[in-house]
Amino acid sequence: MNKKELLEFYIGLIQDDFVPYWLKYYDYEKKGILNCINNYGDEKLSDNKFTWSQGRYLWVMSRLYNLNKSGIFPHIDNNELLVQMEGTYDFITKNSIYGANICCFLLDREGNKLLDEKTKRFDASIFADCFALIGMAQFTKTMERRENLTEVETLLNSIIHRVEKGDFLTEPYPIPEGYKVHSIPMIMVNTLYEFIKMKEHFNLPCDREKKYALLKIRTILEEHYDKGYIREYISTDENYEKLMVDRHINPGHTLEDLWFCVEFLKDYGNLQEYLSRITEIARKSFDIGWDPVYGGLLRYVDKEGGEPKGSYGDSTFEALIRSTWDMKLWWPHSETLYLFLYLYELTGEEDLLERYEKSSKYIFDTFPNKELGEWIQIRKRDGSPEEKVVALPVKDPFHILRNFIKIVELYI
C-alpha cells in the first residue's frame, strides 16, 4: 500500500468529484442544502429539507473548511464553503430547532415546519436532533464561535434528557415494542464525540460527557455483543433464535459504529481493553455480509449467514428486512474504506488491509456515476441501479464524503 498515492486519490475524489457535485445543490436564496434528489443524481424531486441532511451537510462543509485552512484541497474555494456553512447553520438554528430545544424532522424550502405524515409530529426522529448537533458542533469549533456554545449544549442536554426518558421517535425506523436497539447508543457515541471535541477546543471540561459516552460504548460492545456480532435489536423475552428481527445482522451499521467506538476509546477511554473484540467484530461482520455471488455487502443477513431467517410479524421494519436484504447500499461500503484502513494503521494486521482492498475494488467498480460524478447510491444485488428509497427520500451528502475526509486525515 502506497500511502502517498492513497492520500492523493482521496483528495482528488473530494475536490474534483464530490464537492463540485454538492456545491450546486445549495439553496442560496433560502439557505441549506436541497438534496431531495433521485438516486441517479440528475433530478431534484422536492424543495423540502430534512434537518437530518442539513446537519450532515454542515458537518461535511465545516470539516472540509477546517482542513483546507492549510491548503489540502487547492481546487476548493474556502469562501464558497464559508457561505454554505454559515447559511446551513442559520437554517438549522432559526428553523429546525423549536419549543423545548427539539428539532423538527422535515421543513419546507422556506423553513416552515412540516408534520411527519406517519407520526403526525414535528419531532419524528431523535436522529435529526443528533445530526443537527453534530453539524453545529463542528461548525462552532471550525469557526471559533464561542458564542454558539450555549445553543449547542442546550440541544445536547435536551437530546440526553429525551433519550434517557425514552421520550423520542426514530423515524423512518420505529423501534418495535419491547426492544432495545443498537442505533441509539451508537448515535449517542458519535454525537458526544463531536460535542466533546468542540468543548475541548475552547478548553472547557468534558468529564460528564466522556463518562456518559463510555457507558454507551460498554452497552454496544457488551450488551449488544453476541458471538462476534452486534445485535441490532434485543428483545426482553429472549426470542433471539426465533424471530427475524432478533436474528438479523446489519453488517454496514456495525462496521460504521466500530470506528465510532475506536475513535472515542482511543481519545478518551482504554482502546486496548476492546481492540481485539472490535477487530473480531469487524472481520466477522464484513465476512458474513459479503455477497459470495456478486460481491459487495448485503444490507441485512441472518446471524448464520445468507438471507435473514425466522418468523416475523407485521412490523414495518420486518417488512423492510424481507424486501431489501440483498440490496447494495452506498453508505455501508464507504464505511468499510475508512474502518479497515484505520484498524490496519492501529494493528498492522494484514488481513484488515486485505478487506479494505477487496471492498475498495468492488466499490470503485460499482458505485461511481461516470456521467454525473458522485455515486449511484442504491443498487440491486447484481450491482445495477435501483430507484428506491431506503431511509429518507434524499440523495445523501454525508457518508462517502465523511469517510473520504477521515481517510485524508489519517494520512496527512
Summary of the structure (lengths in Angstrom):
residues: 412
radius of gyration: 20.1
end to end distance: 15.2
largest distance: 56.5
contacts: 1414
relative contact order: 0.12
helix: 56%
strand: 10%
